[in-house]
């Protein structure tokens, strides 16, 4: 699978204080330099240097794009007497991102709800290392779409069909489909369609589906890909994740380790505030948000007007509030994808957003 196929957004933040023996090395990704601190990272240190290469694919990462483009982290850390620069880059798979976060090479990681839950489950026994969510980027649906006119529900798929999904088993797309399978086929049937699933990034999956020259005739797509696909005659929706989950659910979010979070209270405060400002801009001025998206080259196939129309869709909510976290957690526990079920959504998030009406 090409490294461009599977995108996991990270925000890489490293800190240093003058005179404590920081070491500088080149970053092979082309994103500048990494400052490797000789001691624990904390916001008592005066400078924060961020390393990155590029943003990820899909409109769901627009809040991070705006934070970076409008230098919102710089603004909010400066107000607290700190200095920070934010850049965003991607990893080809989730595993190296997870390893880099635990080793302290990066500060924040991001992706789907299910990746937060698996990371929390793996680290929950270490109170200093345990991974928890910081805030969400949005609530956005996933659509399972197909070019096969015979497929009206997932029960209509046959061995001749191939369903593109970002990653098998534990990705938010795969888990959403598994929930739908149990509803359609009965208890214990969460993996019934696994033989039809093919791991493939959204851009490549859209190209294959619309091209009609590959075996891929279905795709569990996120925004804006599903809207681009449905704009072509012959493509129709089989599943809407909001219907599967019983309402709007979080799509992407951000997380970090307890160690980094607790050592950097001012940075965390600034980061959450910067994210909220980006979300407020998207909601109050969709035209400007769309222009930033197009300017940065995130969605090359669509015009500013098309992006703005997607941003304005009521189903796309730009919010820090976690939604349907426990729906995913309960199902993942029941099917063995995580070993422990959290008591509630607060258990897998830091208290920075505790007062939000999540679920």
N, C-alpha and C positions, 0 to 999 in steps of 0.2 A: 504494500500500500504506500502510495506517495506520501512524503511528509506533509504535503499541503492538504491531505484528505481529512485529517482529524485534528481539530483545533481546540486547544485548551488555553484560555486567556490567563496570563499572570501579570501581576504588577510586582516588579522586582525592586525592592528598596533595601539599600545597605547604608549604614550610617558610620560616621567617623568623627572623632574630635581631634583638633589640632594638638599635636604633641603626645599622642598616645601610641605612636608607632604603627600607623596605618600603612598598608602595603598596596600599591596600585599595580594592576595587571591589565593587559589588553583583553577585550571581549571579542571572540572570534565571530560572533553573530553580526558584527558591524554596528552595534548599537552604542559604541563609545567605550567607556572604561568602567570597570568594577572596582570599587574601593572595598578591600577586605579588612574588616576591623580586627584588631588583635585581641579585643575583649568582647563581652556581650554587647549586642546592639541595644541602645536605649535612646530615648529622646532627650536625655540630659546632654547628649552630644549635639554639636551645633550644626553639622551639615549632613544632609541625606542625599546620596547620589543614586539615581535610578537608572537601570540598564534595560534596554528593550530593542527589539528589531522591527516589529510590525504589530498592527492590531489583527484580530481574528475576523473570520467571515461571518456575516449575518448581522441583521439590524439589532439583534438583542444586546449587542455590545456597545450600542450607541452611547449610553451614559459614560463609559470609560473613554470613548473617543472624544466626547465633549470635555471631560475632565482634563484630558491630555492637551487638546487643541486650545482650550481657553485658560490653561494653566491654573486650574481651580485649586489643586493641592498646594501649589506655590502660594496662592492667595491666602488660603486658610492656615497654612503652617506659619507664614510670615506674621499673621495677626497674633500668633501665639509665641512669637519670638524664635521660631525655627526656620529652617530653609529646606525645601524639598523640591525635587524635580520628578515628575511622573512620566514614564514611558510605558508602553504596553508591548508585549511580544507573545509569540505562541510557541507551544511545544507540539511535536508531532503526535504524541500520545500522552495519556494522563500519568503513566508510571514515573517518567523522569521528573515531571513537575512535582509530584508527590515527594519524591526523594529529595529534590532540591529544596523544597519548603522545610522538610524535617531537618535537613542538614544546615539550614540557615542561609543558604545561597540566595533564596528569594524570600520576600516577606509575605506576599499575598498570592493566593491562587484562585482561579475562578472557573466556573463551568456549570453543569446542570445540578439540580437538587440531589440526584442519586450519587454523584461524585462526592458531595459534601458528606452525605450519610455514610458512605463506605469509608471515607477518610476518618470521620469521627469514630466509627466503630473500630477501626484498626488501632487508634491511638488513645482510646478512652481510659485505659488502665493507667496511663501515665499522666498525673495531674499537671505536670509542667509542660508536657508536649501535646496534650490532647488538642485536636483540631476542632474549631467551632466556626460557625458562620458569623460574618460581620454585618452584612445587610444584603438585600436582594437588588438586582438590577431592573427587574420587571416581572410582570405576570403576562405570559404570552402563550397562546395555544400552539400545539403541534397538529398538523394534519397528515393523515395517511391518505395519499392520493394515488390514483392509478390511471393507466391508459387502457386497461382491459374493460370493455363495456359490459362483460358478463359479471364482473365483481361489483356487487352492490353492498355487501357486508363482508366481514372477514371470513365468514363461513363459506364464502364463494371461492376463496383462493384454492388453487390446486397445485400439484407438484410442478406444473408448467410455469408458475409465476415466480418472480424473484422480487423481494422487497429490500430496498436499500435502506440501511440504518447506520447512523454514525459509528456506533460500536455495539457489539453483541452483549447481551445479558444485562450489564449493569448501567448502561447509558440511560438517560432519561427517556429517550425514544423507545429503547427496547423494553424498559420497565412499563412504560405506558401501554405498549402493545400487549405485554404479558397480563396486565390488569384486565384489558379488554378480552383477552383470550379466556381467562377464568370466568368472566361474565357470560361469554358466548358459549363456551364448551363445557363448563363445570369445574368444580374444585379439582386441583391437581393437573389441570390442562394448560398451565401458564406457558409451557414451552412447545405447544403443539405446532406452531408455525416456524419454529427455529430452523428447520431444514430449508426454508424459503428465504431466510435472511442473509443479506450480504453486507459486510462492513464497508462503508464507502462515505466519504465526505459529501456534504451538501452540494457544493458546486459540481463535482463530478457526477453525482447521482442525478442532478437536474439535467445535466448535459446528456446523459445516457437515456433518461426517461423521455426527454423531448426529442432526442435524435431518432429514437425508434429503431436503432440498429444493434442494440445489445439485448441481453436477456432481462434487463431491469425493466419491469413494467409497473412498479409501485415504489413509493418513496415516502418515508416518514420525515416530513420536511418542516423546517422552522421558517420564520420570517427573514428575508422577503421571498425565499425560494418557493414556498408553497403558493404565494400569490402570482409569481411569474409562471409557475407551472399551470395553475388553474386558468390563466389568461389564454392558454392555447386550447383550441377546440379539441375535444376528445378526452380531455383530462377532467376527472371528477373526484370528489371527496368521498372516502370510505369511512374514515373515523375523524372525529374532532376530539382532542384530548380533554377539552373542557367538559364534554359530555361524558367521557370515560371517568373522569375524576369527580364529576358532580359539581363543577363550577370552575372559576378562574384559579389557576395554580401558578406558583413561581416557576419560571423557566431557568434563568441564570442567576447566580449569586456569587459572592466572594467570601473567602474564608482564610484563616491563618492559624498559627499555633498559639496556645496559651502563653508560651514563653515569650514570643514576640509581642503579643497583645499587651501583656502585663508590664513589659519593660518600656512600652511606648505609649503611655496614656494620652499625651498631648497629640502625638501623631495620629493615633486612632480617632481622637475627637475631630481633628482636622480632616481626616480622610472621610469620615461619615458625613461631615458637613459639606465637603466638596462634592460628594456623590449626590447629596440631597439637592444642592444647587444645580447640578447637571440635570437631574430629574425634573426639577422645577422649570428649567429652561425648555425641556422637551414638551412639557405639558402646556406652558404658557405661550410658547413661540415655536410651533412645529415647523414653520417655514425656515427659520434660522437653523434649527436642529437638522433639518433635511439638507440644507446647504452645506453644513459642516460635514455631514456624512458623505455627500458627493465630493466635496473638496478633498477629503482625505482618501478618496478612492476605495471606500469600503464596499460599496455596491455599484459596480461599474456598469451593470446592464440597465439601470433605471435612471430616469431623470429626477431632478429635484422635486418636481410636482408629484411624481409617482411615489417617491419616498415619503413626502409630506402626507399624501393620502393614506399610506400605510400607518404612519405614526398616529394619525387621527382616528384610526379604527377603534371603536369602543372596546373591542376585545383585547387590544394591546394596552396594558396598564403600566405606567412608568412609576414604580413604587419601590420603596425599601422594605415594605411589609411582607414577611414570609406568609405564603398562602398554600394550604394543602400539604404542608410538610409532613404531617402525621399520616396522611393518606399513603404517601410514598413509603414512609418509615414502617408502618404497620405491614404493608404488603411485602416489603423487602425482608422483614423479619420472618414473616410466615413462610416465605419461599426460600429462606436460607441465604439470601444475599448479604444480610448483616446478622451478626450473632446476638445482638442485644437491641431491644426496642426501647427508644427513649421514652421517658414518662410523658413529656410534652415537647412542643417545639422549642421552648426556652432552654432545654437541656443541650441542644445542639447549636445554640447561638450565644454570643457574648451579651452582656447586659446593656451594651451601648444602645440597643434598640428594644429593650425589654418592655417599654411602655407602648409599643406599637400593637395594634389589634391583630396579631398573627394567629395562625391556626395550623 
